Amino acid sequence: MAYQKNIHYLKEAIFSKLNGDATLNSLLGGSGRIFHINPPQEASYPCIVHAIVDDRDHPYNEQQETGKITTTNFRITIFSNNSTTKESDDIEARVKELLHGQRSLDNTKIICYSCYRDSLVGPVKDPDLQVWITPIRYRITWAMKNQS
């Protein structure tokens, strides 16, 4: 049987991990502030956007001949219209607590071998939107679980 991978399950795992955390939702000012790819035009701040940057499949053999492992880079971007960067910094610290670490994105569809913060670029003030933008890149090594 050929290896079947669907990147959608990774996107779901990221969203579920972030959206399911009461502390993060409190820092964001409530639920409904986590988006995929871009925030809507009428987004309330602060908010978070997540998106896949790139994805590479690699052969892997863990008790099955047709197993595969994937390395994916994804970006978390924090938007905040607070006058200082403290709000962004607090949100970033919570996101790191949720995502950075071995197997932090395991769920019923995927197995996470590792997930770690690969890079953080400090907050930059967008002169047009008047919001702080904090991009963070994570790297995850994962595979689909057998769906037999």
Secondary structure, 3 states (H helix, E strand, C coil): CCCCCCHHHHHHHHHHHHHCCHHHHHHCCCCCCEEECCCCCCCCCCEEEEEEEEEEEEECCCCCCCCEEEEEEEEEEEEECCCCCHHHHHHHHHHHHHHCCCCCCCCCCEEEEEEEEEEECCCEEECCCCEEEEEEEEEEEEEECCCC
